[in-house]
Amino acid sequence: MKRFLLALTSGFLLALSWPTYGIPVLLFFAFVPLLIVNQQLIQQQVPYKGWKLFGYSYLSFVIWNYITTNWLQYADIFGAAFAILVNSALMALVWVFYQKLAVRTSLNKALWFLIALWICFEKLHLGWEFSWPWLNLGNAFADYPKWIQWYEFTGTFGGTLWVWIVNALWFKAYINYTETKTKAIITSASIWTVIIVSVPILLSVWRYYTYELPTETIEAVVLQPNIDPYHEKYNTTNDRVETLLESLAVPQLTEQTNVLVTPETVLAESYGVDLTKFERSPEYFRAKQFVYKYPNLNYLLGFQFYQKHSSEATILPTSNKYNDHLWIDYFNSAAHISNNSNYDVYHKSKLVVGVENFPYQSVLKPIIGDAMLDLGGTVAMKTTQEERSVFQLKNTPYSIAPIICYESVYGEFVTGYVRAGAHVLAIMTNDAWWGNTQGHKQHLSYARLRAIETRRSIARSANTGISAFLTPKGDVVATLAYDTQGALKAQLPVHSGQTFYVSYGDFIARISMFLALGLFVITFFRRPRR
């Protein structure tokens, strides 16, 4: 029963630390109860200790995953269950590997292995096809930008490492105290905790108040059309949607407005717009006619594009088969239209699992067929592009990054836009699939992380909200409430330099990979320690 209660404690501490309702300080102690459970299993030489640790840790992580991401069920119950149960199992496996190594080596080495392995797990979640980095520990501080200005050097992995160091400190204090009953151990741990937690925060606060926002600005407008994705979005003509967008934009636009941003796939009538005929489409002509009224305007429009294939020789692994003579590629895209003669298109590259991509098709398709996991939205394979694209803003020396929805959760991925020349970030999203839950609120909070990491202003257009503007410090300076229709305008500071994180990315994760591998090799052939 004691171990059961300890596992429950870890689960609830993790859940109660998460945005947008939580207290992230709880994270610094959240893993200690679970570490105690593992230590008890090792010391008591109980049978099936690996399976028992898996069970206790799985309980903790199901609680954490369910409380923080249960909003997925509003899009699809099966998809939510899959994400919560499978992600919890993967987290629990990290602890089983930790236990296997802990019985063979010293406590210090075992803890460093656990820290490095957890960071490797988070890095895996950023890169593989079942990607789900929503609960990476460094994300938990998103609503406290004054604490984490140093993310411009470390990214969110700096936050993960920060959390784990304090947890390891208190677990070691617990072990030493139970052996010696010396109160000085608790005092020492408390002092070190204050130092380790407060020093980065104090340095961050200093950086926050001394960081000077760039004086150069661009004028941006974001739109929030508030179109119901379940009943209106795919049953409304693109012409009616463009009429709505223009009616929202016109009161805000001036001759000085540089950027107008819409949500993702706001134009998605029927199958979408034929990519090969885009220049001749009514949607393009209407947008072009609109921007001619504003000499400096750059219009970022969210489209669903499609492209047909009549021959199997030209299809891609992401093509959707309709019959033996027809395959279709779908694209979740951003189009950049100004009164210049040309236009630009970017196709979303980080796709939502199950909705926009079929993970590991070559392995899973023979087993489950064409089934896809519906996590909310139109369930069809989407085609991507490999490199980030940025759009050059007309009549300015600046470029803007078209970040589409889920892409904004990936720190190192977003740095690719900045390295490609982006001076401002635009996030085009549709968070309406989950209703008025924590989902859309957390998504907005994570945008703060990208602003700090890259030191870029952000213009965020969300279909039903929350549309917002963010400064390079991670401050949200203007918002449109969820489930409202409207437009926002702001002057966005333009930053031209590159942060350390933009230049070097997830270096903490790369170091952790070598550390975890090294500790594994060093200890693997040793006999278990008594």
SEFI-881013 format. One record per residue (C-alpha): x, y, z; residue in one letter. Coordinates in Angstrom, 1 decimal, always signed. Example, Ala and Ser with C-alpha at 12.3 -4.5 7.8 and 13.67 -1.06 7.14 Angstrom:
BEGIN
+12.3,-4.5,+7.8,a
+13.7,-1.1,+7.1,s
END
This chain:
BEGIN
+0.0,+0.0,+0.0,m
+2.9,+2.4,+0.8,k
+4.4,+2.0,-2.7,r
+0.9,+2.5,-4.2,f
+0.5,+5.8,-2.4,l
+4.0,+6.9,-3.3,l
+3.2,+6.2,-7.0,a
+0.0,+8.2,-6.7,l
+1.9,+11.0,-5.1,t
+4.3,+11.2,-8.0,s
+1.5,+11.1,-10.6,g
-0.5,+14.0,-8.9,f
+2.6,+16.1,-8.3,l
+3.5,+15.8,-12.0,l
-0.1,+16.7,-13.1,a
-0.5,+19.6,-10.7,l
+2.7,+21.2,-12.0,s
+1.5,+21.6,-15.6,w
+0.3,+24.6,-17.5,p
-2.0,+26.4,-17.5,t
-3.4,+25.7,-14.0,y
-0.3,+24.2,-12.3,g
+2.5,+25.1,-10.0,i
+5.8,+24.1,-11.8,p
+7.8,+24.2,-8.6,v
+6.1,+20.8,-7.7,l
+8.1,+19.3,-10.5,l
+11.3,+19.6,-8.5,f
+10.0,+17.0,-6.1,f
+7.6,+15.0,-8.3,a
+9.9,+12.1,-9.1,f
+11.2,+11.5,-5.6,v
+8.3,+9.2,-4.4,p
+8.8,+7.1,-7.5,l
+12.5,+6.9,-6.9,l
+11.8,+5.7,-3.4,i
+9.5,+3.0,-4.7,v
+12.4,+1.7,-7.0,n
+14.9,+1.8,-4.1,q
+12.5,-0.3,-1.9,q
+12.1,-2.8,-4.6,l
+15.8,-3.1,-5.1,i
+16.7,-3.4,-1.4,q
+14.0,-5.9,-0.5,q
+15.0,-8.3,-3.3,q
+11.3,-8.9,-4.2,v
+10.5,-11.1,-7.2,p
+9.5,-9.6,-10.6,y
+10.9,-6.2,-9.4,k
+11.1,-5.0,-13.0,g
+7.4,-5.7,-13.7,w
+6.4,-4.2,-10.3,k
+8.3,-1.0,-11.0,l
+6.7,-0.8,-14.4,f
+3.3,-1.1,-12.8,g
+3.9,+1.6,-10.2,y
+5.5,+4.0,-12.6,s
+2.8,+3.3,-15.2,y
+0.2,+4.3,-12.6,l
+2.0,+7.6,-12.0,s
+2.4,+8.4,-15.6,f
-1.2,+7.5,-16.5,v
-2.4,+10.0,-13.9,i
-0.1,+12.6,-15.2,w
-0.9,+12.0,-18.9,n
-4.7,+11.8,-18.3,y
-5.0,+14.9,-16.2,i
-2.9,+17.1,-18.5,t
-4.0,+15.8,-21.9,t
-7.5,+14.3,-21.4,n
-8.8,+17.1,-23.7,w
-7.8,+14.8,-26.6,l
-11.0,+12.9,-26.0,q
-13.1,+15.8,-27.3,y
-11.7,+15.0,-30.7,a
-11.6,+11.2,-30.5,d
-11.8,+8.9,-27.5,i
-9.7,+6.1,-29.2,f
-7.0,+8.6,-30.1,g
-6.9,+10.0,-26.6,a
-6.7,+6.5,-25.1,a
-3.9,+5.6,-27.4,f
-1.9,+8.7,-26.7,a
-2.3,+8.5,-22.9,i
-1.8,+4.8,-22.4,l
+1.1,+4.3,-24.9,v
+3.0,+7.4,-23.8,n
+2.6,+6.3,-20.2,s
+4.0,+2.9,-21.1,a
+7.0,+4.4,-22.8,l
+7.7,+6.6,-19.8,m
+7.5,+3.6,-17.5,a
+10.0,+1.7,-19.7,l
+12.6,+4.4,-19.0,v
+12.3,+3.5,-15.3,w
+12.7,-0.2,-15.9,v
+15.9,+0.4,-17.8,f
+17.0,+2.6,-15.0,y
+16.4,-0.2,-12.4,q
+18.3,-2.7,-14.5,k
+21.3,-0.5,-14.4,l
+20.9,+0.7,-10.8,a
+21.4,-2.8,-9.4,v
+24.8,-3.0,-11.2,r
+26.4,+0.4,-10.3,t
+26.6,+3.2,-7.8,s
+23.7,+5.5,-6.9,l
+25.4,+8.5,-8.5,n
+25.9,+6.7,-11.8,k
+22.4,+5.2,-11.8,a
+20.9,+8.7,-11.3,l
+22.9,+10.2,-14.0,w
+21.9,+7.4,-16.3,f
+18.2,+8.0,-15.4,l
+18.5,+11.7,-16.1,i
+20.3,+11.1,-19.4,a
+17.9,+8.4,-20.5,l
+14.9,+10.5,-19.7,w
+16.3,+13.3,-21.8,i
+17.0,+10.8,-24.6,c
+13.3,+9.7,-24.3,f
+12.2,+13.3,-24.7,e
+14.5,+13.8,-27.7,k
+13.0,+10.6,-29.3,l
+9.5,+12.1,-28.9,h
+10.7,+15.1,-30.9,l
+11.9,+13.0,-33.8,g
+10.2,+9.7,-34.4,w
+6.9,+9.1,-36.2,e
+4.9,+8.6,-33.0,f
+6.1,+12.0,-31.9,s
+4.3,+13.4,-28.9,w
+6.5,+15.9,-27.0,p
+3.6,+17.7,-25.3,w
+4.8,+16.5,-21.8,l
+8.5,+17.2,-22.1,n
+9.4,+18.5,-18.7,l
+10.9,+21.8,-19.9,g
+7.5,+22.8,-21.3,n
+6.1,+23.0,-17.7,a
+7.6,+26.5,-17.1,f
+5.9,+28.0,-20.2,a
+3.6,+30.3,-18.2,d
+6.6,+31.7,-16.2,y
+8.7,+33.4,-18.9,p
+10.6,+35.5,-16.3,k
+12.0,+32.2,-14.9,w
+13.3,+30.8,-18.1,i
+14.9,+33.6,-20.2,q
+18.0,+31.3,-20.2,w
+16.1,+29.0,-22.6,y
+17.7,+31.1,-25.3,e
+20.8,+29.1,-24.5,f
+19.5,+25.6,-23.6,t
+16.0,+25.3,-25.0,g
+13.5,+23.3,-23.0,t
+16.0,+20.5,-22.3,f
+17.6,+23.0,-19.9,g
+14.4,+22.9,-18.0,g
+14.3,+19.1,-18.0,t
+17.8,+18.9,-16.7,l
+17.0,+21.5,-14.0,w
+14.0,+19.5,-12.8,v
+16.0,+16.2,-12.6,w
+19.0,+17.6,-10.8,i
+16.8,+18.8,-7.9,v
+14.8,+15.5,-7.8,n
+18.1,+13.5,-7.7,a
+19.4,+15.8,-4.9,l
+16.4,+15.1,-2.7,w
+16.4,+11.4,-3.4,f
+20.0,+11.2,-2.3,k
+19.1,+13.2,+0.8,a
+16.3,+10.7,+1.5,y
+18.7,+7.8,+1.2,i
+21.4,+9.3,+3.4,n
+18.9,+10.4,+6.0,y
+17.3,+7.0,+6.3,t
+20.7,+5.5,+6.9,e
+22.1,+8.1,+9.4,t
+19.0,+10.0,+10.7,k
+21.2,+13.2,+10.6,t
+19.1,+16.3,+10.3,k
+22.0,+18.2,+8.7,a
+21.4,+16.2,+5.6,i
+17.9,+17.7,+5.1,i
+19.3,+21.2,+5.9,t
+22.0,+20.8,+3.3,s
+19.6,+19.5,+0.7,a
+17.3,+22.5,+1.4,s
+20.1,+25.0,+1.0,i
+21.3,+23.4,-2.2,w
+17.7,+23.3,-3.5,t
+17.3,+27.0,-2.9,v
+20.6,+27.7,-4.7,i
+19.9,+25.4,-7.7,i
+16.3,+26.7,-8.2,v
+16.7,+30.4,-7.3,s
+20.0,+31.2,-9.1,v
+18.7,+30.4,-12.6,p
+15.5,+32.3,-11.8,i
+17.3,+35.4,-10.5,l
+19.6,+35.4,-13.6,l
+16.6,+35.0,-15.8,s
+14.8,+37.9,-14.1,v
+17.8,+40.0,-14.6,w
+18.0,+39.0,-18.2,r
+14.3,+39.7,-18.6,y
+14.5,+43.3,-17.4,y
+17.8,+44.1,-19.1,t
+16.9,+42.7,-22.5,y
+15.9,+45.5,-24.8,e
+13.3,+44.9,-27.4,l
+14.4,+45.8,-30.9,p
+13.3,+49.3,-32.1,t
+12.5,+48.2,-35.6,e
+8.9,+46.9,-36.0,t
+6.4,+45.7,-38.5,i
+2.7,+46.1,-38.3,e
+0.8,+42.8,-38.2,a
-2.8,+41.8,-38.1,v
-4.1,+38.3,-37.1,v
-7.6,+37.0,-37.8,l
-9.8,+34.7,-35.8,q
-12.8,+33.7,-37.9,p
-14.2,+31.3,-35.3,n
-15.5,+28.7,-37.7,i
-16.8,+25.4,-36.2,d
-14.5,+22.7,-37.7,p
-17.0,+19.9,-37.1,y
-20.1,+21.4,-38.7,h
-19.1,+24.5,-40.7,e
-15.4,+24.4,-41.9,k
-15.7,+21.7,-44.6,y
-19.3,+22.6,-45.6,n
-18.6,+26.3,-46.2,t
-17.5,+27.6,-49.6,t
-14.1,+29.2,-49.8,n
-15.7,+32.3,-51.3,d
-17.8,+32.8,-48.2,r
-14.8,+32.3,-46.0,v
-12.7,+34.8,-47.9,e
-15.6,+37.3,-47.5,t
-15.6,+36.7,-43.8,l
-11.8,+37.1,-43.6,l
-11.8,+40.4,-45.5,e
-14.6,+41.8,-43.4,s
-12.6,+41.1,-40.2,l
-9.4,+42.4,-41.7,a
-10.4,+45.7,-43.4,v
-11.2,+47.7,-40.2,p
-7.6,+46.9,-38.9,q
-5.6,+47.3,-42.1,l
-3.7,+50.5,-43.1,t
-1.3,+51.3,-45.8,e
+1.5,+50.6,-43.4,q
+0.3,+47.1,-42.5,t
+3.0,+44.5,-43.4,n
+1.4,+41.2,-42.5,v
-2.0,+39.7,-42.4,l
-2.2,+36.1,-41.0,v
-5.1,+33.6,-41.1,t
-5.5,+30.2,-39.3,p
-4.3,+27.0,-40.9,e
-6.5,+25.4,-43.6,t
-9.0,+28.2,-43.4,v
-9.7,+27.6,-47.1,l
-10.5,+23.9,-47.2,a
-13.7,+23.5,-49.2,e
-14.3,+20.0,-50.5,s
-10.9,+18.4,-51.2,y
-9.2,+21.8,-51.1,g
-7.5,+23.7,-53.9,v
-5.7,+22.0,-56.7,d
-2.0,+22.9,-56.2,l
-1.2,+22.5,-59.8,t
-3.8,+25.1,-60.8,k
-3.5,+27.5,-57.9,f
-2.5,+30.5,-60.0,e
-5.8,+30.1,-61.9,r
-8.0,+29.4,-58.9,s
-10.8,+31.7,-57.8,p
-9.2,+31.7,-54.3,e
-5.9,+33.1,-55.6,y
-7.6,+35.7,-57.8,f
-9.7,+37.0,-55.0,r
-6.7,+37.2,-52.6,a
-4.7,+38.9,-55.2,k
-7.4,+41.4,-55.8,q
-7.6,+42.1,-52.1,f
-3.9,+42.8,-51.5,v
-3.8,+45.3,-54.4,y
-5.6,+47.7,-52.1,k
-2.7,+47.7,-49.6,y
+0.7,+48.4,-51.1,p
+2.8,+46.8,-48.3,n
+0.6,+43.9,-47.4,l
+1.8,+40.3,-47.2,n
-1.2,+38.0,-46.9,y
-0.5,+34.6,-45.2,l
-3.5,+32.3,-46.0,l
-4.0,+28.8,-44.7,g
-4.9,+26.3,-47.5,f
-5.7,+22.7,-47.9,q
-4.1,+21.8,-51.2,f
-4.3,+18.6,-53.2,y
-2.5,+17.1,-56.2,q
-3.8,+14.2,-58.3,k
-1.8,+11.3,-59.7,h
-3.1,+9.1,-62.4,s
-0.1,+6.9,-62.6,s
+1.4,+4.8,-59.9,e
+4.9,+5.8,-61.2,a
+4.5,+9.3,-59.8,t
+2.9,+8.6,-56.4,i
+4.7,+9.2,-53.0,l
+4.6,+7.2,-49.9,p
+2.2,+9.7,-48.5,t
-0.3,+9.6,-51.4,s
-3.8,+8.5,-50.6,n
-5.2,+5.8,-52.9,k
-8.8,+6.1,-54.1,y
-8.8,+3.5,-56.8,n
-6.4,+1.8,-59.2,d
-6.2,+5.0,-61.4,h
-6.3,+7.8,-58.8,l
-4.0,+8.8,-56.0,w
-4.2,+12.2,-54.2,i
-1.6,+14.1,-52.2,d
-3.0,+16.4,-49.6,y
-1.1,+19.4,-48.2,f
-1.7,+21.5,-45.1,n
-0.1,+24.7,-46.4,s
+0.5,+28.4,-46.0,a
+0.4,+30.6,-49.1,a
+2.1,+34.0,-49.2,h
+0.4,+36.5,-51.5,i
+1.3,+40.1,-52.1,s
+0.8,+42.5,-55.1,n
+4.1,+41.2,-56.4,n
+3.8,+39.0,-59.5,s
+4.9,+35.8,-57.7,n
+3.7,+33.9,-54.6,y
+5.1,+31.4,-52.1,d
+3.8,+28.2,-50.6,v
+5.0,+26.2,-47.6,y
+3.7,+22.7,-46.8,h
+3.5,+21.7,-43.1,k
+6.3,+19.3,-42.2,s
+5.6,+18.2,-38.6,k
+2.4,+16.2,-38.9,l
-0.1,+15.2,-36.2,v
+0.1,+11.4,-35.6,v
-2.8,+9.5,-37.0,g
-4.6,+12.6,-38.4,v
-2.0,+13.7,-41.0,e
+0.5,+10.8,-41.1,n
+0.4,+7.0,-40.8,f
+3.5,+6.1,-38.6,p
+5.8,+3.4,-39.9,y
+3.6,+2.4,-42.8,q
+5.9,-0.4,-44.0,s
+5.5,-2.2,-40.7,v
+2.0,-1.3,-39.5,l
+0.0,-1.2,-42.7,k
+0.3,-5.0,-43.4,p
-1.0,-5.5,-39.8,i
-3.8,-2.9,-39.4,i
-4.5,-2.0,-43.0,g
-5.4,+1.7,-43.9,d
-6.7,+2.5,-40.4,a
-5.5,+5.8,-39.0,m
-5.8,+7.2,-35.4,l
-8.3,+10.1,-35.4,d
-6.9,+12.7,-33.0,l
-9.2,+15.4,-34.4,g
-9.5,+16.8,-37.9,g
-9.7,+15.4,-41.4,t
-8.1,+11.9,-41.4,v
-5.9,+11.7,-44.5,a
-2.2,+11.4,-45.1,m
-0.5,+14.7,-45.7,k
+2.5,+15.3,-47.9,t
+5.3,+17.4,-46.5,t
+8.4,+19.3,-47.5,q
+11.8,+18.6,-46.0,e
+13.2,+22.1,-45.5,e
+11.7,+25.1,-43.7,r
+10.5,+28.0,-45.9,s
+10.4,+31.6,-45.0,v
+8.5,+34.3,-46.8,f
+10.2,+37.6,-47.8,q
+8.0,+40.5,-46.7,l
+7.3,+43.0,-49.5,k
+9.0,+46.4,-49.2,n
+11.0,+45.3,-46.1,t
+14.3,+43.6,-45.5,p
+12.6,+41.1,-43.3,y
+11.2,+37.6,-43.6,s
+8.5,+35.7,-41.7,i
+8.2,+32.0,-40.8,a
+4.9,+30.2,-41.6,p
+4.7,+27.8,-38.6,i
+1.6,+25.6,-38.9,i
-0.1,+24.4,-35.8,c
+1.7,+21.4,-34.2,y
+5.0,+22.5,-35.6,e
+5.1,+25.2,-32.9,s
+5.6,+22.5,-30.2,v
+9.1,+21.6,-31.6,y
+11.9,+23.9,-30.4,g
+14.8,+22.8,-32.5,e
+12.5,+22.4,-35.5,f
+11.4,+26.1,-35.2,v
+15.0,+27.2,-35.1,t
+15.3,+25.9,-38.7,g
+13.0,+28.8,-39.8,y
+15.3,+31.3,-38.0,v
+18.4,+29.9,-39.6,r
+16.6,+30.2,-42.9,a
+16.3,+33.9,-42.3,g
+13.0,+34.5,-40.4,a
+12.9,+37.7,-38.4,h
+9.3,+37.2,-37.1,v
+7.3,+34.0,-36.5,l
+3.7,+33.5,-37.6,a
+1.8,+30.6,-36.0,i
-1.2,+29.5,-38.0,m
-3.4,+27.0,-36.1,t
-6.8,+25.6,-35.5,n
-7.3,+24.5,-31.9,d
-11.0,+24.1,-32.1,a
-11.0,+20.3,-32.3,w
-10.8,+20.0,-28.5,w
-13.4,+22.5,-27.4,g
-12.8,+25.0,-24.6,n
-10.3,+22.8,-22.7,t
-6.7,+23.0,-21.6,q
-5.6,+21.9,-25.1,g
-5.7,+25.3,-26.8,h
-4.5,+27.1,-23.7,k
-1.4,+24.9,-23.4,q
-0.7,+25.3,-27.1,h
-0.6,+29.1,-26.7,l
+1.6,+28.7,-23.6,s
+4.2,+26.7,-25.6,y
+4.5,+29.6,-28.1,a
+6.1,+31.5,-25.3,r
+8.9,+29.0,-25.3,l
+9.6,+29.4,-29.0,r
+9.7,+33.2,-28.6,a
+12.3,+33.0,-25.9,i
+14.4,+30.3,-27.6,e
+14.6,+32.3,-30.8,t
+14.2,+35.8,-29.5,r
+11.5,+36.4,-32.2,r
+8.1,+38.1,-32.0,s
+5.2,+35.9,-32.8,i
+1.9,+36.6,-34.5,a
-0.5,+33.8,-33.7,r
-3.7,+33.3,-35.7,s
-6.0,+30.6,-34.3,a
-9.4,+29.7,-35.8,n
-11.4,+29.8,-32.6,t
-8.7,+31.2,-30.4,g
-6.5,+32.0,-28.6,i
-5.1,+34.4,-31.2,s
-2.3,+36.5,-29.8,a
+0.9,+38.5,-30.2,f
+4.0,+37.6,-28.2,l
+7.2,+39.5,-27.7,t
+10.8,+38.0,-27.9,p
+10.7,+37.9,-24.0,k
+7.7,+35.4,-24.2,g
+5.2,+37.9,-23.0,d
+1.7,+37.7,-24.4,v
+0.8,+41.3,-25.2,v
-2.6,+41.0,-26.8,a
-5.2,+38.2,-27.2,t
-8.6,+37.4,-28.6,l
-10.6,+35.2,-26.2,a
-11.5,+31.6,-27.2,y
-14.8,+31.2,-29.2,d
-14.9,+34.8,-30.3,t
-14.6,+36.3,-33.8,q
-12.4,+39.2,-34.6,g
-9.0,+40.6,-35.5,a
-5.9,+41.9,-33.6,l
-3.3,+44.5,-34.7,k
+0.1,+45.1,-33.2,a
+3.6,+46.5,-33.9,q
+6.0,+43.6,-33.7,l
+9.7,+44.1,-32.7,p
+12.0,+42.6,-35.4,v
+15.1,+40.8,-34.2,h
+17.9,+39.9,-36.6,s
+20.5,+38.0,-34.5,g
+20.6,+34.3,-33.6,q
+20.6,+33.0,-30.1,t
+22.9,+30.3,-28.9,f
+20.0,+27.8,-29.0,y
+19.2,+28.7,-32.6,v
+22.9,+28.0,-33.5,s
+23.4,+24.8,-31.5,y
+19.9,+23.4,-31.0,g
+19.3,+20.5,-28.6,d
+23.0,+20.1,-27.5,f
+21.9,+18.9,-24.0,i
+20.0,+16.0,-25.6,a
+23.0,+15.1,-27.8,r
+25.4,+15.1,-24.8,i
+22.8,+13.0,-22.9,s
+22.8,+10.4,-25.6,m
+26.6,+9.9,-25.2,f
+26.3,+9.9,-21.4,l
+23.6,+7.3,-21.3,a
+25.4,+5.1,-23.8,l
+28.7,+5.4,-21.9,g
+27.1,+4.5,-18.6,l
+25.3,+1.6,-20.1,f
+28.5,+0.2,-21.6,v
+30.5,+0.7,-18.5,i
+28.0,-1.1,-16.2,t
+26.4,-3.7,-18.4,f
+28.9,-6.4,-17.9,f
+29.4,-5.8,-14.2,r
+27.8,-8.2,-11.7,r
+24.9,-6.8,-9.8,p
+25.9,-4.9,-6.6,r
+24.6,-6.2,-3.3,r
END
